[in-house]
Amino acid sequence: MNKKFNGRRRWLGALAGAWLARGAAHAQVPSTTAAVPPVPEVQVGRIERLPAIASRHVDPRPVDVWLPADYSPAKRYNVLYMHDGQMLFDASKTWNRQAWDVHLAVDRLVRAGRIPDTLVVGVWNNGPWRHSEYHPQKFLPHLAPAVREAFVAKALRGKPQSDAYLRFLVEELKPAIDARYATRPGREGTFVMGSSMGGLISVYAMNEYPQVFGGAAGLSTHWVGSHQPNAALPLAAFNYLRDHLAPPDGRRLYMDHGTTELDAIYAPYQAFVNEIVRERGYTAQDSLLRVFEGTGHNERAWAARLELPLQFLMAPAVKR
């Protein structure tokens, strides 16, 4: 084993270890032997927890569906699929006492007539497997073999699972949601959103299933792939996007980042992604790419700007 290989291995191992340490704090999900976590409490509307889905693709996890107070089977609703579902609704039950409060933002926008009636599906992350399920699997072939081997072993715990996770969303969860609720099942009524690694898997979902998702939003999207600046992991993402970014064709893409905390390292990576987006034909009508000065990498920051991506994805007729 040569010195160059050893150096890369140590470098990526250190980065992956740091990111796994952070991810362990963010990954709030019970083990299979733990008590079922309580259903989030909300001030507006109600939460229904879906019965456990016996997935062929991923481990079981809670799925919480927010319904507006006036939910009626006589209407038809957009569906917003969101990752890290345990962080969305109820700050009293999250690890950092912060939440997106997505139900409040959706309720405000619907009542103001700025987006259509909408349901929110919060899919919990899978604890220590969060990075494995959220890091786009098709980025991996664009890594050098030694780097790929070390990254998969350390950061993905030896088991890339993002493609399986997306099959769960598309082949199992979405049909269950469409059967249970009064949804608009086509891509024009189906959207996906997340932050950090959840931003990565959201953009990836639209690219891999452009016939399913009509729009994707990545807040503080984690193109860096690790906890520290590096070239290898973002370059793999760029190469994938160059060839596989879904064409606009009526789809909408939102991405942003802040400038403090972990977001402080994002600017050069997101700027490169923005150029790819433009080269693939996206214009101001179908993409919104923003920077939020002075904001960081946390649920309060994402909650404060959540109305912007919600409105951009779901209300194309609104002047932007």
C-alpha positions as CSV (number, residue, x, y, z in Angstrom):
1,M,0.0,0.0,0.0
2,N,1.7,3.2,-1.1
3,K,2.1,6.5,0.8
4,K,-0.4,8.3,-1.3
5,F,-3.1,5.7,-0.7
6,N,-2.4,5.8,3.1
7,G,-2.5,9.6,3.1
8,R,-5.9,9.6,1.4
9,R,-7.2,7.0,3.7
10,R,-6.2,8.9,6.8
11,W,-7.6,12.1,5.4
12,L,-10.9,10.7,4.5
13,G,-11.1,8.7,7.7
14,A,-10.6,11.8,9.8
15,L,-13.3,13.7,7.8
16,A,-15.8,10.8,8.0
17,G,-15.2,10.4,11.7
18,A,-15.8,14.0,12.4
19,W,-19.0,14.0,10.3
20,L,-20.2,10.7,11.9
21,A,-19.8,12.3,15.4
22,R,-21.9,15.2,14.3
23,G,-24.4,13.0,12.6
24,A,-24.8,10.9,15.8
25,A,-26.2,14.0,17.5
26,H,-28.5,14.9,14.6
27,A,-29.7,11.3,14.2
28,Q,-32.6,11.1,16.7
29,V,-34.3,7.8,16.1
30,P,-35.0,4.8,18.4
31,S,-33.4,1.4,18.0
32,T,-35.6,-1.5,17.2
33,T,-35.8,-2.4,20.9
34,A,-36.5,1.1,22.1
35,A,-40.0,2.4,23.0
36,V,-42.0,3.9,20.2
37,P,-41.3,7.7,20.2
38,P,-44.2,9.9,21.0
39,V,-46.2,11.6,18.2
40,P,-45.3,15.3,17.8
41,E,-47.7,17.8,19.1
42,V,-48.7,20.7,16.9
43,Q,-50.6,24.0,17.4
44,V,-52.4,23.9,14.0
45,G,-53.9,20.9,12.3
46,R,-53.0,17.4,13.5
47,I,-50.4,14.7,13.1
48,E,-51.2,11.1,12.1
49,R,-48.5,8.5,12.5
50,L,-48.7,5.9,9.7
51,P,-48.8,2.2,10.6
52,A,-45.4,0.7,10.2
53,I,-44.6,-0.2,6.6
54,A,-42.9,-3.5,6.1
55,S,-40.3,-2.3,3.6
56,R,-38.4,-4.5,1.3
57,H,-35.7,-1.8,1.0
58,V,-35.0,-0.1,4.4
59,D,-35.4,-0.5,8.1
60,P,-38.7,0.6,9.6
61,R,-39.0,4.1,11.0
62,P,-41.7,6.5,12.1
63,V,-43.5,8.4,9.4
64,D,-45.6,11.4,10.6
65,V,-48.2,13.0,8.3
66,W,-49.4,16.5,9.1
67,L,-53.0,17.3,8.1
68,P,-54.5,20.8,8.1
69,A,-57.4,21.5,10.5
70,D,-59.9,21.5,7.6
71,Y,-58.6,18.4,5.9
72,S,-61.4,16.9,3.7
73,P,-61.4,14.0,1.3
74,A,-63.5,16.2,-0.9
75,K,-60.4,18.3,-1.7
76,R,-57.1,17.4,-3.3
77,Y,-53.8,18.1,-1.6
78,N,-50.2,18.6,-2.7
79,V,-47.8,16.3,-0.8
80,L,-44.4,17.6,0.6
81,Y,-42.1,14.7,1.5
82,M,-39.5,15.8,4.1
83,H,-36.5,14.0,5.5
84,D,-35.3,14.1,9.2
85,G,-39.0,13.9,10.1
86,Q,-38.3,14.0,13.8
87,M,-37.1,17.6,13.5
88,L,-40.1,19.1,11.7
89,F,-43.0,19.8,14.0
90,D,-42.3,19.8,17.8
91,A,-39.3,21.4,19.3
92,S,-40.1,19.9,22.7
93,K,-39.3,16.5,21.4
94,T,-36.1,17.1,19.3
95,W,-32.5,16.6,20.5
96,N,-31.6,20.3,20.2
97,R,-35.1,21.8,21.2
98,Q,-35.4,23.3,17.7
99,A,-37.8,22.4,14.9
100,W,-38.7,23.6,11.4
101,D,-42.4,24.3,12.4
102,V,-43.2,23.4,8.8
103,H,-46.9,23.0,9.7
104,L,-47.1,26.7,10.7
105,A,-45.4,27.9,7.5
106,V,-47.7,25.7,5.3
107,D,-50.8,26.8,7.2
108,R,-49.9,30.5,6.8
109,L,-49.3,30.2,3.1
110,V,-52.4,28.2,2.4
111,R,-54.6,30.6,4.3
112,A,-53.0,33.5,2.4
113,G,-53.8,31.8,-0.9
114,R,-50.1,31.6,-1.8
115,I,-49.8,27.8,-2.1
116,P,-52.4,25.1,-2.7
117,D,-53.8,22.8,0.1
118,T,-50.8,20.7,1.2
119,L,-50.0,17.7,3.4
120,V,-46.6,17.2,4.9
121,V,-45.0,13.7,5.2
122,G,-42.2,13.7,7.7
123,V,-40.0,10.6,7.3
124,W,-37.7,10.0,10.3
125,N,-34.1,9.4,9.7
126,N,-32.5,6.1,10.6
127,G,-30.2,7.2,13.3
128,P,-26.6,5.9,12.7
129,W,-27.6,5.0,9.1
130,R,-28.6,8.6,8.2
131,H,-25.4,9.3,6.2
132,S,-25.7,6.0,4.5
133,E,-29.3,6.6,3.4
134,Y,-28.9,10.3,2.5
135,H,-25.6,10.4,0.6
136,P,-26.4,9.9,-3.1
137,Q,-25.2,6.5,-4.1
138,K,-24.5,7.4,-7.7
139,F,-21.9,10.0,-6.6
140,L,-19.7,7.1,-5.5
141,P,-18.5,5.9,-9.0
142,H,-17.0,9.4,-9.5
143,L,-14.6,9.0,-6.6
144,A,-11.1,7.5,-7.0
145,P,-11.2,3.8,-5.8
146,A,-9.1,4.4,-2.7
147,V,-11.2,7.4,-1.6
148,R,-14.4,5.6,-2.4
149,E,-13.4,2.5,-0.4
150,A,-12.5,4.6,2.7
151,F,-15.6,6.8,2.5
152,V,-18.0,3.8,2.2
153,A,-16.3,2.0,5.0
154,K,-16.2,4.9,7.4
155,A,-19.0,7.4,6.6
156,L,-21.5,5.0,5.1
157,R,-20.7,2.2,7.6
158,G,-19.9,-0.1,4.6
159,K,-23.4,0.0,3.2
160,P,-24.6,2.7,0.8
161,Q,-28.4,2.8,1.0
162,S,-29.6,6.0,-0.7
163,D,-31.0,4.2,-3.7
164,A,-32.9,1.7,-1.4
165,Y,-34.2,4.7,0.6
166,L,-35.5,6.4,-2.5
167,R,-37.2,3.1,-3.6
168,F,-38.9,3.0,-0.2
169,L,-40.2,6.6,-0.7
170,V,-41.3,6.1,-4.3
171,E,-42.4,2.4,-4.4
172,E,-43.8,1.9,-0.9
173,L,-44.4,5.1,1.0
174,K,-45.9,7.3,-1.8
175,P,-48.5,4.6,-2.8
176,A,-49.5,4.3,0.8
177,I,-49.9,8.0,1.2
178,D,-51.9,8.3,-2.1
179,A,-54.2,5.5,-1.0
180,R,-54.8,6.9,2.5
181,Y,-55.2,10.6,1.7
182,A,-56.8,12.8,-0.9
183,T,-53.6,13.7,-2.8
184,R,-52.7,15.1,-6.2
185,P,-50.5,12.0,-7.0
186,G,-48.9,13.4,-10.2
187,R,-45.5,15.1,-10.2
188,E,-47.2,18.5,-10.3
189,G,-48.5,17.9,-6.8
190,T,-45.5,16.0,-5.3
191,F,-42.4,17.7,-3.8
192,V,-39.4,16.8,-1.7
193,M,-37.4,18.9,0.7
194,G,-34.6,18.6,3.3
195,S,-31.6,20.3,4.8
196,S,-27.9,19.5,4.9
197,M,-27.6,15.7,4.0
198,G,-31.4,15.9,3.6
199,G,-30.8,18.6,0.9
200,L,-28.5,16.2,-0.9
201,I,-31.0,13.4,-1.0
202,S,-33.8,15.7,-2.0
203,V,-32.0,17.0,-5.1
204,Y,-30.9,13.4,-5.8
205,A,-34.6,12.2,-5.5
206,M,-35.8,14.6,-8.2
207,N,-32.9,13.6,-10.5
208,E,-33.5,9.9,-10.0
209,Y,-37.3,10.1,-10.2
210,P,-38.1,13.1,-12.3
211,Q,-41.4,11.5,-13.2
212,V,-42.4,11.5,-9.6
213,F,-41.2,14.8,-8.0
214,G,-42.2,18.1,-9.6
215,G,-39.8,20.1,-7.4
216,A,-37.0,19.7,-4.8
217,A,-35.6,22.0,-2.2
218,G,-32.2,21.7,-0.5
219,L,-31.6,24.1,2.4
220,S,-27.9,24.3,3.4
221,T,-27.3,21.5,1.0
222,H,-24.2,19.5,2.1
223,W,-22.3,19.2,-1.2
224,V,-19.1,19.0,0.8
225,G,-20.0,15.5,1.9
226,S,-18.0,15.7,5.1
227,H,-17.4,18.0,8.0
228,Q,-14.5,19.8,6.5
229,P,-13.6,21.4,3.1
230,N,-12.3,18.9,0.5
231,A,-12.3,18.4,-3.2
232,A,-13.0,14.7,-3.8
233,L,-16.6,14.4,-2.5
234,P,-17.9,17.6,-4.0
235,L,-16.2,16.9,-7.4
236,A,-18.0,13.5,-7.4
237,A,-21.3,15.3,-6.9
238,F,-20.6,17.8,-9.6
239,N,-19.8,15.1,-12.1
240,Y,-23.0,13.3,-11.3
241,L,-25.0,16.5,-11.7
242,R,-23.3,17.4,-15.0
243,D,-24.7,14.3,-16.5
244,H,-27.9,13.6,-14.5
245,L,-29.5,16.8,-13.3
246,A,-33.1,16.5,-14.4
247,P,-34.0,19.1,-17.0
248,P,-36.4,21.9,-16.0
249,D,-39.4,20.8,-18.1
250,G,-41.8,22.2,-15.6
251,R,-39.8,21.2,-12.5
252,R,-38.7,23.6,-9.8
253,L,-35.4,23.5,-8.0
254,Y,-34.6,25.6,-4.8
255,M,-31.2,25.6,-3.1
256,D,-29.6,27.9,-0.5
257,H,-27.1,28.2,2.3
258,G,-26.2,30.5,5.2
259,T,-22.7,31.9,6.1
260,T,-22.1,30.8,9.7
261,E,-21.6,27.5,11.5
262,L,-21.2,24.6,9.1
263,D,-22.7,26.7,6.3
264,A,-19.6,28.9,6.4
265,I,-17.8,26.4,4.2
266,Y,-20.5,26.0,1.6
267,A,-20.2,29.0,-0.7
268,P,-17.6,27.7,-3.3
269,Y,-19.4,24.3,-3.6
270,Q,-22.9,25.7,-4.0
271,A,-21.6,28.3,-6.5
272,F,-20.3,25.5,-8.7
273,V,-23.6,23.7,-8.5
274,N,-25.4,26.9,-9.4
275,E,-23.3,27.0,-12.6
276,I,-24.3,23.4,-13.5
277,V,-27.9,24.3,-12.9
278,R,-27.7,27.2,-15.3
279,E,-25.9,25.2,-17.9
280,R,-28.7,22.5,-17.7
281,G,-31.2,25.2,-18.8
282,Y,-32.7,26.3,-15.5
283,T,-33.8,30.0,-15.4
284,A,-35.2,32.2,-12.7
285,Q,-38.6,30.8,-13.5
286,D,-37.7,27.3,-12.5
287,S,-34.7,27.7,-10.1
288,L,-34.1,29.8,-7.0
289,L,-30.6,29.9,-5.6
290,R,-30.1,32.0,-2.5
291,V,-27.5,33.0,0.2
292,F,-28.7,34.1,3.7
293,E,-26.0,36.2,5.3
294,G,-25.4,35.7,9.0
295,T,-27.5,32.5,9.3
296,G,-26.2,29.1,10.3
297,H,-26.8,25.4,10.1
298,N,-29.8,24.8,12.3
299,E,-33.6,24.3,12.4
300,R,-34.3,27.9,13.5
301,A,-32.5,29.2,10.5
302,W,-34.3,26.9,8.1
303,A,-37.7,27.7,9.8
304,A,-37.1,31.4,9.4
305,R,-36.8,31.1,5.6
306,L,-39.1,28.2,4.9
307,E,-41.9,30.1,3.3
308,L,-39.6,31.1,0.5
309,P,-38.9,27.5,-0.8
310,L,-42.4,26.4,-0.1
311,Q,-43.9,29.2,-2.2
312,F,-41.3,28.8,-4.9
313,L,-41.9,25.1,-5.3
314,M,-45.7,25.1,-5.2
315,A,-46.9,28.4,-6.5
316,P,-45.2,28.9,-9.9
317,A,-47.7,31.6,-10.9
318,V,-46.5,33.9,-8.0
319,K,-44.3,36.7,-9.2
320,R,-40.7,36.0,-8.2
